[in-house]
Amino acid sequence: MATGKIGVTTENIFPVIKKFLYSDHEIFLRELVSNAIDATQKLKTLSSFGEFKGELGEMNVKVSVDKEKGTLTVSDHGIGMDAEDVDRYINQIAFSGAEEFLEKYKDNANSIIGHFGLGFYSAFMVSKKVVIRSLSYKEGAKGVEWSCDGSPEYEMKETDKTGRGTDIILYIDDDNKEFLEQTRIDNLLKKYCRFLPVPVISGKEQEWKDGKYVDTDKDRVINATEPLWTKKPSELTDEDYLRFYHELRPGEEDPMFWIHLNVDYPFTLTGILYFPKIKSNIDIQRNRIQLYCNQVYVTDQVEGVVPEFMMLMQGVIDSPDIPLNVSRSYLQADQQVKKISSYISKKVAEKLDRMFKDDRKEFEKKWDDIEVFIKYGMLTDEKFYESAKKFFLLKDVNGNYYTLDEYRTLVEAAQTDKEGTVVYLYASDKTSQYAYIQGAEEKGYNVLLLDGQLDRHAVGMLESKLEKTRFVRVDSDTPERLIRKDDDKKADLSPLQADMLTTIFRTQMPEVKDTNFIVEYNALSEKDAPAVITQNEMMRRMKDMAELQPGMNFYGQMPDMYSLVVNTCQPAVKRILKDAEDSVESVVRPIRDEIESFNSQISDLRKRLEDKDADKEAINKQVSDLEAEVGKSREKEEAVIKEYAAGVANVKQIIDLALLQSGLLKGEALSAFIRRSAALL
């Protein structure tokens, strides 16, 4: 028997391993099984080269739980070790035998996965003692037993082990007794080892007998040794891909399509990515894509390995070129990983482009399910945008689809404003904005439907990318003013008429929480509505962005601003103005003359302030007094008009019709409108 100290640079290595080497203690089982697979693959490689001439026998890895003894054992029938090997690969921490082996057999070696260096020592995260019993494949080799209690001290001696291979026996410590439960071990093996290339055995198959499940004599194989992504696409059918998908994501709907990745230069990458049906909201789950290294499960946190927008996809990717350092924390910074990420993005774009070109009608049918993914990609990945703009579709309110080039050709003639900018009109709610859509279509305009969660961002993106293009929501102005082709036709109102109409309409506007209304006038067609509610496009966008970006809280706290645009050419409005003039002008006119007289005096006084010899204090006092008189007169004028307006039912009706059209008439105000409408009938 020999004793010694493990070759480490510090005696604190074991506490580091136990607490900090891996973020999750359960990873130890993956590392030990991976090493066992590695040993098995090595022997197969040596056999194929004729360097091992014996019988391979059963080439599997077995994981056994002995709850009574408190042990968990990982056994293989692979290459095994002698005393020299143990001293070299176990006693010298972080010297990876796989790296040396790969270098020697790099052109023909089977997949060697155990190149993590410190993998074996992860056993000490859950063990108070670890024993290795091993017999090398080498002719005349003697069995060796190595044991260590988690300190730098170890013992090594000969043993009578007769079967080739290695047993790693873990004496589980008191804090980790969960790893002596068969169910827990089985779940971990299914998570980490379900696609390993060598059969992994854990427990026995069970059968239902006498009202319960009982073990049979048949070993239970946990894994599928030839997962779908390791096969050639030409060998597989759609049924194969769908079956594999449902193994990965049981209970989910069939995916819409999939991409089989298979590249061996300038890096090695295989895998299958599925595109699921996405719900109306963006459902980014960061455990949809699983990362493997030579069929060993590594993680489902693949940020950096795949572009952010592809988190919507599901499936597996497998690459031995992704660095698997012990902290697993350098993926995003690694240049090779960035190349892989770019390649995956490119392949997805190529797949979508091919689908679009091969069967556009079928692509259009899928559009509502995939547009969130495509828009998300275009917003977050410049290269993907450049590829996707060829198959990106715009859908109008009538269900017609257009590419970006097709749509510009469609609307350019009719929807170019006086500045030469092409205006893309859009609705965000086809039902509530129906009247606005109808008004635009009657002008000969086409209206897009942009009702998705990302469309507010997509509008800004497209405006920045497309030359001389502006997006305007269809309810942001009257149909005549949505696309300004010439100067607006001004309402022909005198100052008194404008003041009377403003007071009449403003005093009848309802109180809506966190909402302000201003009254505007426009000389529209006699056939148009007497009034419409609009909301400024840029102000609405600022409010929308404030909901998504905390730094824009200033806009979010501002009240909603709407305009009541009164059509001065509409007969009902003309009647309201004429009736007001007939009813109140005789009372208001003297007040207005008085206001104008005061204003004239104020103007003259302010001119006198320019005289350097003027008594500025006295003049300012006179101006202040006159301004106060103007204020009183205006209050008197407004009171007269307001009293009159209260009895004009048509004004309230016109306002409520405009509010109803815009979806702002609700609750008590809506009930009052219905009662008033019934009374007017």
Secondary structure, DSSP 4 states (H G I P E B T S, - for coil): -EEEE-B-S-TTHHHHIIIII-SSTTHHHHHHHHHHHHHHHHHHHHHHTTS--S------EEEEEETTTTEEEEEE-SS---HHHHHHHTSBTT--HHHHHHHHTTTTPPP-----SSTGGGGGGTEEEEEEEEE-SSTT--EEEEEE-SSSEEEEEEE---SSEEEEEEEE-GGGGGGG-HHHHHHHHHHHHTT-SS-EEEEEEEEEETTEEEEEEEEEE---SS-GGGS-GGG--HHHHHHHHHHHSTTPPPPSEEEEEEE-SSS-EEEEEEEPPP-SS----TTSEEEEETTEEEES--BTTB-GGGGG-EEEEE-TTS---TT---GGG-HHHHHHHHHHHHHHHHHHHHHHHH-HHHHHHHHHHHHHHHHHHHHH-HHHHHHHTTT-EEEBTTS-EEEHHHHHHHHTTTSB-TTSPEEEEEES-TTTTHHHHHHHHHTT--EEE--STTHHHHHHHHHHHSTTEEEEETTSS-HHHHS--S--------HHHHHHHHHHHHTT----TTEEEEEEEE---TTS-SEEEE--HHHHHHHHHHHH-GGGHHHHHSPEEEEEEEETTSHHHHHHHHHHHHHHHHHHHHHHHHHHHHHHHHHHHHHHTTSTTS-HHHHHHHHHHHHHHHHHHHHHHHHHHHHHHTT-HHHHHHHHHHHHHHT---HHHHHHHHHHHHHH-
